[in-house]
Amino acid sequence: KEIINELFRCFHTIKGECGFLRLASFGELAHNIENLLDDIRNDKIKPSEEIIEILLQGVDYSKSIIEEIKGGHVVLFNKVTLDSYNKSISKATGNNGKNIGDLLVRSGKLTEVDVVKILQKQKEDVYTKKFGEIAVENNYLNESDLRETLGMQRNIQKEAAGDASSNPQKE
């Protein structure tokens, strides 16, 4: 637990610094690794070979991004593409389809195009604001719809946590 907490703090700090320096790709990577480590430290998922491999891949991506920066490629989004890595985190954590954007699309409150625009804005802000906050600020959604969907998300997470405790495979 102590090692996981230390890693979490490191990636939390990196994410914050990336926000300050406006390094979106690195911030996105740090944000996703931080969330994975948070799930581990809060016992939402158990460390496994797959999880350790994902964390090591994250370190490799970090090194690639740092090399890009050292090479003078300090841009908002650099050449390192994280889509497949982010999908592996979602798959490993069981978060596929449980994020707020997916729920808002399924409930008809946002379109997939809206979600992409909000996510892009979130990247541009280097994850300094939450998805729902950006959606409300930019009039994609009203606060009432956001609160309702956040409640749905909490219920899904509670149900999933209940399933995990009764399903040893999930652990």
Secondary structure, 3 states (H helix, E strand, C coil): CHHHHHHHHHHHHHHHHHHHHCCHHHHHHHHHHHHHHHHHHCCCCCCCHHHHHHHHHHHHHHHHHHHHHHCCCCCCCCCCCCHHHHHHHHHHHCCCCCCHHHHHHHCCCCCHHHHHHHHHHHHHCCCCCCHHHHHHHCCCCCHHHHHHHHHHHHHHHHHHHHHHHHCCCCC
